[in-house]
Amino acid sequence: MSKIKPAGTRRYRGVLKQVEGRIRALFPDINRANRAMFRLGDLSEDLRILSLNAELAAGRAGPKGAAVRALTQYTRGLVRRLAEINTNASGVMSLYDTTTSALRTLRHLRQLEEASVQVDIADITPSGQKALDVLEHVRTGQLREMAMRIANINDGTARLGRVVNVVDDVVSQAASIATNIAAEAVTAGSHEGEFKAVSETMTRYVEELRVMNDQAARGLRGALEGCKALTGAASILTRHQPNPAFQPAVQGAHAG
Amino acid sequence: MKCYKPFAQGDHRWLVFSQDEHKPGSVVDTNQVAITSGGHAILLDPGGIEVFPSMIGALVQEVDLDSVSHIFLSHQDPDVGSGLALWRQVTLPGTMVHISALWPSYVAHFDSDTHFSPIPDEGAELTLGGTALRFLPSHYMHSPGAFAVYDPTARALFSGDIGAAILPGTPIRDIWVTDFNNHVQYMDGFHRRILACREARDAWVEMVAGLTLDFIVPQHGLAFRGQDVPRFLDWLSRLEIGSGVGAYRGRTARK
């Protein structure tokens, strides 16, 4: 039986190291974005309660509260949008899982690569040759898994981007609503204080949302850059195709 | 990694893989054992993820991967089985992983896809080819759920951490203890600390003394054969154990 050496071992190890470095570099950015998004659910709930209180205040003001009532209905529309994207933002948390799993897969790939070298440097026996085939097969499976995880990282980052854009839009609209409620407060007579308080509270929540979203956007920018670099490095890795001659002997025999 | 062959009778063999020169310096040296019989093989404590490459490299010089139908983990530590995810992938589906019934859900942190065959507290018997191996209780001899493996045909015991020694870094060219009295210094502190229950220690020594034994292989360090087997059991039976307990009373633990 002919002896098949692992192809391009040194280069392959270099690429593994590069991909690992890229994934590790993603962590701080994902962390920053996730940490920022953590408050989204609470802020959305605060805004919902505020809009209910504003509506009650508007009811008490009678005709002088008509405009404020309309504005609170817009606010509730925004709250619904926030609630929807909060579900997506929770999904972003799975980026942690994906990046951690990707690092574990890389660790396995490194050990499988080293195992091929260790089997190969000894005098090759029939069982040694078979082991090389098995290791190549397992490594191919791990590379496929790696490609899938990188796609998931890209997908998660893109989803986070959509969340940031929606929050940005909500912030801008909620700020306008707060300004309009403040304007209505001036002509609301005895209800001026109540409407002013609503406007000021809403402005505070909007500011918190803005800060949160800016932080998430900063993390996102870094993560997007990191993803580009990661995809570039990983494409070299996933192009590393096994010798097709290995396949028939082991296909289906070993767990992938 | 070196391969020692302390027993061979037809295709019934004990192979001890040890002294891995490729492992990172921060990783404790471990003994991995393969028993083959009747075209089947069992790996005893196949080792941590760090030693996987060297171990598989050495193993396949002697054993066909497809013949590995069982893996045994003496206890739950990472140096025993953190390479499990890789072993699962290179062995055939259906390979059984035997471990104390205490640990499957914990050891699943090494690999959640492994299917475990839990060993009940009282132990179990496993037929491997033409031989019946016995998993003997070793609970509280370090781990609260631990087993040793006795092979009555080879008259051999794999004892896990019991009998383990942390050897100095000088190169070793053998697997056997040759000067028991000198070897004690490498086992002493380890056993005083890792063993804590005299009742379990006495029961274990009594159980093992009742076996017909030519040699004992621990998971670390050198193996005992011939007269060193009773010498080891005698030394163990008289050892003051539980050295860490002193720390509760503010005393420095004896090393």
Interface residues (C-beta under 8 A of the other chain):
Chain A: R107 H108 Q111 L112 E114 A115 V117 Q118 V119 I121 A122 D123 T125 P126 S127 G128 K130 A131 V134 L135 V138 G141 A253 H254 A255 G256
Chain B: H22 I49 F52 P53 S54 I56 G57 A58 V60 Q61 E62 V63 D64 L65 D66 G83 A85 L86 R88 Q89 V90 T91 L92 P93 D113
